[in-house]
Amino acid sequence: MFSRNLTEKEIEMIGIIEGFVREKHAHSIGHDYSHIIEVTRRAIEIAQMLSEPVDPFILICGALFHDLGRVGVPTGAMHG
């Protein structure tokens, strides 16, 4: 469950972050933008099933940024 609702400022910031992430992943293969959105969707679904409160802003930002370090790295290079 979410601990609170997003503020208008947080919604605005998520939009900016989403645009940044989309741009960074524009030429990615595998861990591309669609993967980021799917991870974000699943993170939200899981949070809604939990009995512990989850901060929605931290959850969404974490999901959007989770593969940013992979941008430009060949697929499979970071798995070992």
mmCIF file as gemmi writes it, N, C-alpha and C atoms, coordinates in Angstrom:
data_model
loop_
_atom_site.group_PDB
_atom_site.id
_atom_site.type_symbol
_atom_site.label_atom_id
_atom_site.label_alt_id
_atom_site.label_comp_id
_atom_site.label_asym_id
_atom_site.label_entity_id
_atom_site.label_seq_id
_atom_site.pdbx_PDB_ins_code
_atom_site.Cartn_x
_atom_site.Cartn_y
_atom_site.Cartn_z
_atom_site.occupancy
_atom_site.B_iso_or_equiv
_atom_site.pdbx_formal_charge
_atom_site.auth_seq_id
_atom_site.auth_asym_id
_atom_site.pdbx_PDB_model_num
ATOM 1 N N . MET Axp A 1 ? 0.843 -1.181 0 1 0 ? 1 A 1
ATOM 2 C CA . MET Axp A 1 ? 0 0 0 1 0 ? 1 A 1
ATOM 3 C C . MET Axp A 1 ? 0.886 1.24 0 1 0 ? 1 A 1
ATOM 4 N N . PHE Axp A 2 ? 0.36 2.277 -0.56 1 0 ? 2 A 1
ATOM 5 C CA . PHE Axp A 2 ? 1.117 3.525 -0.579 1 0 ? 2 A 1
ATOM 6 C C . PHE Axp A 2 ? 0.869 4.295 0.708 1 0 ? 2 A 1
ATOM 7 N N . SER Axp A 3 ? 1.914 4.929 1.192 1 0 ? 3 A 1
ATOM 8 C CA . SER Axp A 3 ? 1.833 5.667 2.45 1 0 ? 3 A 1
ATOM 9 C C . SER Axp A 3 ? 1.118 7.002 2.294 1 0 ? 3 A 1
ATOM 10 N N . ARG Axp A 4 ? 1.016 7.47 1.044 1 0 ? 4 A 1
ATOM 11 C CA . ARG Axp A 4 ? 0.413 8.784 0.8 1 0 ? 4 A 1
ATOM 12 C C . ARG Axp A 4 ? 0.181 8.939 -0.693 1 0 ? 4 A 1
ATOM 13 N N . ASN Axp A 5 ? -0.48 10.022 -1.073 1 0 ? 5 A 1
ATOM 14 C CA . ASN Axp A 5 ? -0.654 10.361 -2.483 1 0 ? 5 A 1
ATOM 15 C C . ASN Axp A 5 ? 0.52 11.215 -2.948 1 0 ? 5 A 1
ATOM 16 N N . LEU Axp A 6 ? 0.797 11.152 -4.226 1 0 ? 6 A 1
ATOM 17 C CA . LEU Axp A 6 ? 1.825 12.017 -4.803 1 0 ? 6 A 1
ATOM 18 C C . LEU Axp A 6 ? 1.357 13.468 -4.771 1 0 ? 6 A 1
ATOM 19 N N . THR Axp A 7 ? 2.287 14.386 -4.554 1 0 ? 7 A 1
ATOM 20 C CA . THR Axp A 7 ? 1.965 15.809 -4.633 1 0 ? 7 A 1
ATOM 21 C C . THR Axp A 7 ? 2.003 16.236 -6.103 1 0 ? 7 A 1
ATOM 22 N N . GLU Axp A 8 ? 1.445 17.389 -6.395 1 0 ? 8 A 1
ATOM 23 C CA . GLU Axp A 8 ? 1.489 17.908 -7.769 1 0 ? 8 A 1
ATOM 24 C C . GLU Axp A 8 ? 2.931 18.098 -8.226 1 0 ? 8 A 1
ATOM 25 N N . LYS Axp A 9 ? 3.787 18.588 -7.351 1 0 ? 9 A 1
ATOM 26 C CA . LYS Axp A 9 ? 5.202 18.787 -7.686 1 0 ? 9 A 1
ATOM 27 C C . LYS Axp A 9 ? 5.877 17.449 -7.996 1 0 ? 9 A 1
ATOM 28 N N . GLU Axp A 10 ? 5.572 16.42 -7.214 1 0 ? 10 A 1
ATOM 29 C CA . GLU Axp A 10 ? 6.151 15.1 -7.464 1 0 ? 10 A 1
ATOM 30 C C . GLU Axp A 10 ? 5.681 14.534 -8.802 1 0 ? 10 A 1
ATOM 31 N N . ILE Axp A 11 ? 4.419 14.72 -9.123 1 0 ? 11 A 1
ATOM 32 C CA . ILE Axp A 11 ? 3.893 14.264 -10.412 1 0 ? 11 A 1
ATOM 33 C C . ILE Axp A 11 ? 4.623 14.972 -11.547 1 0 ? 11 A 1
ATOM 34 N N . GLU Axp A 12 ? 4.843 16.265 -11.383 1 0 ? 12 A 1
ATOM 35 C CA . GLU Axp A 12 ? 5.588 17.041 -12.382 1 0 ? 12 A 1
ATOM 36 C C . GLU Axp A 12 ? 7.024 16.52 -12.506 1 0 ? 12 A 1
ATOM 37 N N . MET Axp A 13 ? 7.661 16.262 -11.374 1 0 ? 13 A 1
ATOM 38 C CA . MET Axp A 13 ? 9.041 15.765 -11.387 1 0 ? 13 A 1
ATOM 39 C C . MET Axp A 13 ? 9.126 14.376 -12.029 1 0 ? 13 A 1
ATOM 40 N N . ILE Axp A 14 ? 8.159 13.513 -11.76 1 0 ? 14 A 1
ATOM 41 C CA . ILE Axp A 14 ? 8.136 12.181 -12.371 1 0 ? 14 A 1
ATOM 42 C C . ILE Axp A 14 ? 8.021 12.305 -13.885 1 0 ? 14 A 1
ATOM 43 N N . GLY Axp A 15 ? 7.232 13.249 -14.364 1 0 ? 15 A 1
ATOM 44 C CA . GLY Axp A 15 ? 7.128 13.485 -15.802 1 0 ? 15 A 1
ATOM 45 C C . GLY Axp A 15 ? 8.462 13.895 -16.405 1 0 ? 15 A 1
ATOM 46 N N . ILE Axp A 16 ? 9.182 14.742 -15.713 1 0 ? 16 A 1
ATOM 47 C CA . ILE Axp A 16 ? 10.509 15.177 -16.184 1 0 ? 16 A 1
ATOM 48 C C . ILE Axp A 16 ? 11.482 13.998 -16.171 1 0 ? 16 A 1
ATOM 49 N N . ILE Axp A 17 ? 11.47 13.234 -15.094 1 0 ? 17 A 1
ATOM 50 C CA . ILE Axp A 17 ? 12.348 12.064 -14.988 1 0 ? 17 A 1
ATOM 51 C C . ILE Axp A 17 ? 12.012 11.05 -16.073 1 0 ? 17 A 1
ATOM 52 N N . GLU Axp A 18 ? 10.739 10.815 -16.301 1 0 ? 18 A 1
ATOM 53 C CA . GLU Axp A 18 ? 10.302 9.86 -17.324 1 0 ? 18 A 1
ATOM 54 C C . GLU Axp A 18 ? 10.811 10.282 -18.697 1 0 ? 18 A 1
ATOM 55 N N . GLY Axp A 19 ? 10.731 11.571 -19.01 1 0 ? 19 A 1
ATOM 56 C CA . GLY Axp A 19 ? 11.244 12.077 -20.283 1 0 ? 19 A 1
ATOM 57 C C . GLY Axp A 19 ? 12.747 11.897 -20.403 1 0 ? 19 A 1
ATOM 58 N N . PHE Axp A 20 ? 13.462 12.163 -19.326 1 0 ? 20 A 1
ATOM 59 C CA . PHE Axp A 20 ? 14.916 11.98 -19.303 1 0 ? 20 A 1
ATOM 60 C C . PHE Axp A 20 ? 15.281 10.515 -19.532 1 0 ? 20 A 1
ATOM 61 N N . VAL Axp A 21 ? 14.601 9.619 -18.823 1 0 ? 21 A 1
ATOM 62 C CA . VAL Axp A 21 ? 14.872 8.185 -18.942 1 0 ? 21 A 1
ATOM 63 C C . VAL Axp A 21 ? 14.525 7.693 -20.345 1 0 ? 21 A 1
ATOM 64 N N . ARG Axp A 22 ? 13.407 8.161 -20.892 1 0 ? 22 A 1
ATOM 65 C CA . ARG Axp A 22 ? 13.02 7.774 -22.255 1 0 ? 22 A 1
ATOM 66 C C . ARG Axp A 22 ? 14.11 8.178 -23.252 1 0 ? 22 A 1
ATOM 67 N N . GLU Axp A 23 ? 14.612 9.393 -23.106 1 0 ? 23 A 1
ATOM 68 C CA . GLU Axp A 23 ? 15.664 9.886 -24.002 1 0 ? 23 A 1
ATOM 69 C C . GLU Axp A 23 ? 16.943 9.061 -23.856 1 0 ? 23 A 1
ATOM 70 N N . LYS Axp A 24 ? 17.34 8.768 -22.622 1 0 ? 24 A 1
ATOM 71 C CA . LYS Axp A 24 ? 18.571 8.009 -22.384 1 0 ? 24 A 1
ATOM 72 C C . LYS Axp A 24 ? 18.481 6.586 -22.927 1 0 ? 24 A 1
ATOM 73 N N . HIS Axp A 25 ? 17.296 5.993 -22.882 1 0 ? 25 A 1
ATOM 74 C CA . HIS Axp A 25 ? 17.108 4.615 -23.332 1 0 ? 25 A 1
ATOM 75 C C . HIS Axp A 25 ? 16.626 4.53 -24.781 1 0 ? 25 A 1
ATOM 76 N N . ALA Axp A 26 ? 16.635 5.631 -25.503 1 0 ? 26 A 1
ATOM 77 C CA . ALA Axp A 26 ? 16.095 5.66 -26.87 1 0 ? 26 A 1
ATOM 78 C C . ALA Axp A 26 ? 16.765 4.656 -27.796 1 0 ? 26 A 1
ATOM 79 N N . HIS Axp A 27 ? 18.032 4.396 -27.602 1 0 ? 27 A 1
ATOM 80 C CA . HIS Axp A 27 ? 18.759 3.489 -28.499 1 0 ? 27 A 1
ATOM 81 C C . HIS Axp A 27 ? 19.187 2.201 -27.803 1 0 ? 27 A 1
ATOM 82 N N . SER Axp A 28 ? 18.637 1.955 -26.622 1 0 ? 28 A 1
ATOM 83 C CA . SER Axp A 28 ? 18.974 0.743 -25.876 1 0 ? 28 A 1
ATOM 84 C C . SER Axp A 28 ? 18.238 -0.455 -26.462 1 0 ? 28 A 1
ATOM 85 N N . ILE Axp A 29 ? 18.856 -1.615 -26.331 1 0 ? 29 A 1
ATOM 86 C CA . ILE Axp A 29 ? 18.242 -2.867 -26.758 1 0 ? 29 A 1
ATOM 87 C C . ILE Axp A 29 ? 18.174 -3.774 -25.534 1 0 ? 29 A 1
ATOM 88 N N . GLY Axp A 30 ? 17.055 -4.421 -25.337 1 0 ? 30 A 1
ATOM 89 C CA . GLY Axp A 30 ? 16.893 -5.32 -24.189 1 0 ? 30 A 1
ATOM 90 C C . GLY Axp A 30 ? 16.39 -4.579 -22.97 1 0 ? 30 A 1
ATOM 91 N N . HIS Axp A 31 ? 17.267 -3.852 -22.321 1 0 ? 31 A 1
ATOM 92 C CA . HIS Axp A 31 ? 16.854 -3.036 -21.177 1 0 ? 31 A 1
ATOM 93 C C . HIS Axp A 31 ? 16.506 -1.649 -21.712 1 0 ? 31 A 1
ATOM 94 N N . ASP Axp A 32 ? 15.474 -1.615 -22.529 1 0 ? 32 A 1
ATOM 95 C CA . ASP Axp A 32 ? 15.067 -0.386 -23.19 1 0 ? 32 A 1
ATOM 96 C C . ASP Axp A 32 ? 13.954 0.305 -22.408 1 0 ? 32 A 1
ATOM 97 N N . TYR Axp A 33 ? 13.383 1.333 -23.007 1 0 ? 33 A 1
ATOM 98 C CA . TYR Axp A 33 ? 12.358 2.126 -22.332 1 0 ? 33 A 1
ATOM 99 C C . TYR Axp A 33 ? 11.135 1.284 -21.966 1 0 ? 33 A 1
ATOM 100 N N . SER Axp A 34 ? 10.731 0.368 -22.846 1 0 ? 34 A 1
ATOM 101 C CA . SER Axp A 34 ? 9.557 -0.464 -22.538 1 0 ? 34 A 1
ATOM 102 C C . SER Axp A 34 ? 9.828 -1.342 -21.313 1 0 ? 34 A 1
ATOM 103 N N . HIS Axp A 35 ? 11.053 -1.793 -21.147 1 0 ? 35 A 1
ATOM 104 C CA . HIS Axp A 35 ? 11.433 -2.566 -19.956 1 0 ? 35 A 1
ATOM 105 C C . HIS Axp A 35 ? 11.297 -1.699 -18.703 1 0 ? 35 A 1
ATOM 106 N N . ILE Axp A 36 ? 11.738 -0.464 -18.792 1 0 ? 36 A 1
ATOM 107 C CA . ILE Axp A 36 ? 11.664 0.457 -17.648 1 0 ? 36 A 1
ATOM 108 C C . ILE Axp A 36 ? 10.211 0.663 -17.226 1 0 ? 36 A 1
ATOM 109 N N . ILE Axp A 37 ? 9.332 0.863 -18.201 1 0 ? 37 A 1
ATOM 110 C CA . ILE Axp A 37 ? 7.913 1.073 -17.899 1 0 ? 37 A 1
ATOM 111 C C . ILE Axp A 37 ? 7.3 -0.186 -17.295 1 0 ? 37 A 1
ATOM 112 N N . GLU Axp A 38 ? 7.658 -1.351 -17.809 1 0 ? 38 A 1
ATOM 113 C CA . GLU Axp A 38 ? 7.143 -2.611 -17.261 1 0 ? 38 A 1
ATOM 114 C C . GLU Axp A 38 ? 7.61 -2.807 -15.82 1 0 ? 38 A 1
ATOM 115 N N . VAL Axp A 39 ? 8.865 -2.521 -15.529 1 0 ? 39 A 1
ATOM 116 C CA . VAL Axp A 39 ? 9.378 -2.631 -14.159 1 0 ? 39 A 1
ATOM 117 C C . VAL Axp A 39 ? 8.636 -1.657 -13.24 1 0 ? 39 A 1
ATOM 118 N N . THR Axp A 40 ? 8.395 -0.453 -13.717 1 0 ? 40 A 1
ATOM 119 C CA . THR Axp A 40 ? 7.668 0.543 -12.921 1 0 ? 40 A 1
ATOM 120 C C . THR Axp A 40 ? 6.252 0.062 -12.625 1 0 ? 40 A 1
ATOM 121 N N . ARG Axp A 41 ? 5.584 -0.463 -13.645 1 0 ? 41 A 1
ATOM 122 C CA . ARG Axp A 41 ? 4.217 -0.978 -13.471 1 0 ? 41 A 1
ATOM 123 C C . ARG Axp A 41 ? 4.197 -2.115 -12.445 1 0 ? 41 A 1
ATOM 124 N N . ARG Axp A 42 ? 5.135 -3.031 -12.57 1 0 ? 42 A 1
ATOM 125 C CA . ARG Axp A 42 ? 5.18 -4.168 -11.639 1 0 ? 42 A 1
ATOM 126 C C . ARG Axp A 42 ? 5.521 -3.722 -10.216 1 0 ? 42 A 1
ATOM 127 N N . ALA Axp A 43 ? 6.399 -2.747 -10.08 1 0 ? 43 A 1
ATOM 128 C CA . ALA Axp A 43 ? 6.74 -2.233 -8.749 1 0 ? 43 A 1
ATOM 129 C C . ALA Axp A 43 ? 5.509 -1.633 -8.078 1 0 ? 43 A 1
ATOM 130 N N . ILE Axp A 44 ? 4.716 -0.911 -8.844 1 0 ? 44 A 1
ATOM 131 C CA . ILE Axp A 44 ? 3.481 -0.326 -8.309 1 0 ? 44 A 1
ATOM 132 C C . ILE Axp A 44 ? 2.515 -1.429 -7.893 1 0 ? 44 A 1
ATOM 133 N N . GLU Axp A 45 ? 2.357 -2.452 -8.727 1 0 ? 45 A 1
ATOM 134 C CA . GLU Axp A 45 ? 1.467 -3.575 -8.4 1 0 ? 45 A 1
ATOM 135 C C . GLU Axp A 45 ? 1.902 -4.261 -7.106 1 0 ? 45 A 1
ATOM 136 N N . ILE Axp A 46 ? 3.19 -4.507 -6.97 1 0 ? 46 A 1
ATOM 137 C CA . ILE Axp A 46 ? 3.702 -5.166 -5.763 1 0 ? 46 A 1
ATOM 138 C C . ILE Axp A 46 ? 3.473 -4.287 -4.541 1 0 ? 46 A 1
ATOM 139 N N . ALA Axp A 47 ? 3.749 -2.999 -4.661 1 0 ? 47 A 1
ATOM 140 C CA . ALA Axp A 47 ? 3.561 -2.071 -3.533 1 0 ? 47 A 1
ATOM 141 C C . ALA Axp A 47 ? 2.113 -2.059 -3.065 1 0 ? 47 A 1
ATOM 142 N N . GLN Axp A 48 ? 1.183 -2.16 -4.003 1 0 ? 48 A 1
ATOM 143 C CA . GLN Axp A 48 ? -0.236 -2.142 -3.644 1 0 ? 48 A 1
ATOM 144 C C . GLN Axp A 48 ? -0.66 -3.404 -2.9 1 0 ? 48 A 1
ATOM 145 N N . MET Axp A 49 ? 0.108 -4.483 -3.026 1 0 ? 49 A 1
ATOM 146 C CA . MET Axp A 49 ? -0.208 -5.737 -2.334 1 0 ? 49 A 1
ATOM 147 C C . MET Axp A 49 ? 0.412 -5.806 -0.941 1 0 ? 49 A 1
ATOM 148 N N . LEU Axp A 50 ? 1.386 -4.952 -0.657 1 0 ? 50 A 1
ATOM 149 C CA . LEU Axp A 50 ? 2.093 -5.003 0.619 1 0 ? 50 A 1
ATOM 150 C C . LEU Axp A 50 ? 1.27 -4.401 1.748 1 0 ? 50 A 1
ATOM 151 N N . SER Axp A 51 ? 1.483 -4.921 2.938 1 0 ? 51 A 1
ATOM 152 C CA . SER Axp A 51 ? 0.827 -4.323 4.104 1 0 ? 51 A 1
ATOM 153 C C . SER Axp A 51 ? 1.669 -3.191 4.685 1 0 ? 51 A 1
ATOM 154 N N . GLU Axp A 52 ? 2.963 -3.18 4.368 1 0 ? 52 A 1
ATOM 155 C CA . GLU Axp A 52 ? 3.854 -2.1 4.809 1 0 ? 52 A 1
ATOM 156 C C . GLU Axp A 52 ? 3.648 -0.88 3.917 1 0 ? 52 A 1
ATOM 157 N N . PRO Axp A 53 ? 3.633 0.329 4.48 1 0 ? 53 A 1
ATOM 158 C CA . PRO Axp A 53 ? 3.473 1.524 3.643 1 0 ? 53 A 1
ATOM 159 C C . PRO Axp A 53 ? 4.715 1.791 2.792 1 0 ? 53 A 1
ATOM 160 N N . VAL Axp A 54 ? 4.485 2.18 1.555 1 0 ? 54 A 1
ATOM 161 C CA . VAL Axp A 54 ? 5.551 2.462 0.595 1 0 ? 54 A 1
ATOM 162 C C . VAL Axp A 54 ? 5.38 3.894 0.102 1 0 ? 54 A 1
ATOM 163 N N . ASP Axp A 55 ? 6.471 4.646 0.044 1 0 ? 55 A 1
ATOM 164 C CA . ASP Axp A 55 ? 6.416 6.005 -0.483 1 0 ? 55 A 1
ATOM 165 C C . ASP Axp A 55 ? 6.347 5.924 -2.008 1 0 ? 55 A 1
ATOM 166 N N . PRO Axp A 56 ? 5.265 6.406 -2.613 1 0 ? 56 A 1
ATOM 167 C CA . PRO Axp A 56 ? 5.097 6.248 -4.06 1 0 ? 56 A 1
ATOM 168 C C . PRO Axp A 56 ? 6.143 6.991 -4.884 1 0 ? 56 A 1
ATOM 169 N N . PHE Axp A 57 ? 6.598 8.142 -4.414 1 0 ? 57 A 1
ATOM 170 C CA . PHE Axp A 57 ? 7.585 8.911 -5.171 1 0 ? 57 A 1
ATOM 171 C C . PHE Axp A 57 ? 8.921 8.168 -5.232 1 0 ? 57 A 1
ATOM 172 N N . ILE Axp A 58 ? 9.358 7.652 -4.103 1 0 ? 58 A 1
ATOM 173 C CA . ILE Axp A 58 ? 10.62 6.907 -4.066 1 0 ? 58 A 1
ATOM 174 C C . ILE Axp A 58 ? 10.514 5.644 -4.912 1 0 ? 58 A 1
ATOM 175 N N . LEU Axp A 59 ? 9.408 4.938 -4.805 1 0 ? 59 A 1
ATOM 176 C CA . LEU Axp A 59 ? 9.21 3.712 -5.576 1 0 ? 59 A 1
ATOM 177 C C . LEU Axp A 59 ? 9.269 3.981 -7.077 1 0 ? 59 A 1
ATOM 178 N N . ILE Axp A 60 ? 8.522 4.964 -7.54 1 0 ? 60 A 1
ATOM 179 C CA . ILE Axp A 60 ? 8.456 5.256 -8.974 1 0 ? 60 A 1
ATOM 180 C C . ILE Axp A 60 ? 9.801 5.76 -9.487 1 0 ? 60 A 1
ATOM 181 N N . CYS Axp A 61 ? 10.431 6.659 -8.757 1 0 ? 61 A 1
ATOM 182 C CA . CYS Axp A 61 ? 11.749 7.155 -9.19 1 0 ? 61 A 1
ATOM 183 C C . CYS Axp A 61 ? 12.769 6.027 -9.228 1 0 ? 61 A 1
ATOM 184 N N . GLY Axp A 62 ? 12.762 5.166 -8.224 1 0 ? 62 A 1
ATOM 185 C CA . GLY Axp A 62 ? 13.685 4.035 -8.203 1 0 ? 62 A 1
ATOM 186 C C . GLY Axp A 62 ? 13.482 3.112 -9.391 1 0 ? 62 A 1
ATOM 187 N N . ALA Axp A 63 ? 12.232 2.837 -9.715 1 0 ? 63 A 1
ATOM 188 C CA . ALA Axp A 63 ? 11.937 1.969 -10.858 1 0 ? 63 A 1
ATOM 189 C C . ALA Axp A 63 ? 12.362 2.625 -12.169 1 0 ? 63 A 1
ATOM 190 N N . LEU Axp A 64 ? 12.107 3.915 -12.311 1 0 ? 64 A 1
ATOM 191 C CA . LEU Axp A 64 ? 12.486 4.605 -13.544 1 0 ? 64 A 1
ATOM 192 C C . LEU Axp A 64 ? 14.003 4.661 -13.72 1 0 ? 64 A 1
ATOM 193 N N . PHE Axp A 65 ? 14.737 4.845 -12.634 1 0 ? 65 A 1
ATOM 194 C CA . PHE Axp A 65 ? 16.196 4.987 -12.711 1 0 ? 65 A 1
ATOM 195 C C . PHE Axp A 65 ? 16.952 3.656 -12.63 1 0 ? 65 A 1
ATOM 196 N N . HIS Axp A 66 ? 16.279 2.54 -12.39 1 0 ? 66 A 1
ATOM 197 C CA . HIS Axp A 66 ? 16.973 1.306 -12.009 1 0 ? 66 A 1
ATOM 198 C C . HIS Axp A 66 ? 17.992 0.796 -13.022 1 0 ? 66 A 1
ATOM 199 N N . ASP Axp A 67 ? 17.851 1.082 -14.299 1 0 ? 67 A 1
ATOM 200 C CA . ASP Axp A 67 ? 18.81 0.599 -15.302 1 0 ? 67 A 1
ATOM 201 C C . ASP Axp A 67 ? 19.615 1.721 -15.947 1 0 ? 67 A 1
ATOM 202 N N . LEU Axp A 68 ? 19.591 2.902 -15.394 1 0 ? 68 A 1
ATOM 203 C CA . LEU Axp A 68 ? 20.268 4.031 -16.02 1 0 ? 68 A 1
ATOM 204 C C . LEU Axp A 68 ? 21.761 3.766 -16.206 1 0 ? 68 A 1
ATOM 205 N N . GLY Axp A 69 ? 22.381 3.042 -15.295 1 0 ? 69 A 1
ATOM 206 C CA . GLY Axp A 69 ? 23.801 2.716 -15.405 1 0 ? 69 A 1
ATOM 207 C C . GLY Axp A 69 ? 24.128 1.752 -16.53 1 0 ? 69 A 1
ATOM 208 N N . ARG Axp A 70 ? 23.117 1.119 -17.115 1 0 ? 70 A 1
ATOM 209 C CA . ARG Axp A 70 ? 23.324 0.178 -18.219 1 0 ? 70 A 1
ATOM 210 C C . ARG Axp A 70 ? 23.328 0.866 -19.578 1 0 ? 70 A 1
ATOM 211 N N . VAL Axp A 71 ? 22.902 2.098 -19.643 1 0 ? 71 A 1
ATOM 212 C CA . VAL Axp A 71 ? 22.819 2.793 -20.927 1 0 ? 71 A 1
ATOM 213 C C . VAL Axp A 71 ? 24.2 2.828 -21.565 1 0 ? 71 A 1
ATOM 214 N N . GLY Axp A 72 ? 24.286 2.333 -22.786 1 0 ? 72 A 1
ATOM 215 C CA . GLY Axp A 72 ? 25.548 2.327 -23.515 1 0 ? 72 A 1
ATOM 216 C C . GLY Axp A 72 ? 26.431 1.124 -23.245 1 0 ? 72 A 1
ATOM 217 N N . VAL Axp A 73 ? 26.019 0.26 -22.321 1 0 ? 73 A 1
ATOM 218 C CA . VAL Axp A 73 ? 26.782 -0.946 -22.009 1 0 ? 73 A 1
ATOM 219 C C . VAL Axp A 73 ? 26.203 -2.087 -22.84 1 0 ? 73 A 1
ATOM 220 N N . PRO Axp A 74 ? 27.039 -2.875 -23.516 1 0 ? 74 A 1
ATOM 221 C CA . PRO Axp A 74 ? 26.524 -3.977 -24.339 1 0 ? 74 A 1
ATOM 222 C C . PRO Axp A 74 ? 25.657 -4.942 -23.529 1 0 ? 74 A 1
ATOM 223 N N . THR Axp A 75 ? 24.581 -5.442 -24.148 1 0 ? 75 A 1
ATOM 224 C CA . THR Axp A 75 ? 23.684 -6.387 -23.496 1 0 ? 75 A 1
ATOM 225 C C . THR Axp A 75 ? 24.475 -7.587 -22.99 1 0 ? 75 A 1
ATOM 226 N N . GLY Axp A 76 ? 24.241 -7.963 -21.747 1 0 ? 76 A 1
ATOM 227 C CA . GLY Axp A 76 ? 24.92 -9.104 -21.149 1 0 ? 76 A 1
ATOM 228 C C . GLY Axp A 76 ? 26.228 -8.767 -20.463 1 0 ? 76 A 1
ATOM 229 N N . ALA Axp A 77 ? 26.773 -7.595 -20.704 1 0 ? 77 A 1
ATOM 230 C CA . ALA Axp A 77 ? 28.078 -7.234 -20.132 1 0 ? 77 A 1
ATOM 231 C C . ALA Axp A 77 ? 28.022 -7.061 -18.619 1 0 ? 77 A 1
ATOM 232 N N . MET Axp A 78 ? 26.856 -6.726 -18.074 1 0 ? 78 A 1
ATOM 233 C CA . MET Axp A 78 ? 26.759 -6.482 -16.639 1 0 ? 78 A 1
ATOM 234 C C . MET Axp A 78 ? 26.238 -7.701 -15.882 1 0 ? 78 A 1
ATOM 235 N N . HIS Axp A 79 ? 25.954 -8.78 -16.589 1 0 ? 79 A 1
ATOM 236 C CA . HIS Axp A 79 ? 25.52 -10.01 -15.918 1 0 ? 79 A 1
ATOM 237 C C . HIS Axp A 79 ? 26.724 -10.928 -15.823 1 0 ? 79 A 1
ATOM 238 N N . GLY Axp A 80 ? 26.917 -11.535 -14.681 1 0 ? 80 A 1
ATOM 239 C CA . GLY Axp A 80 ? 28.109 -12.355 -14.558 1 0 ? 80 A 1
ATOM 240 C C . GLY Axp A 80 ? 27.971 -13.553 -13.738 1 0 ? 80 A 1
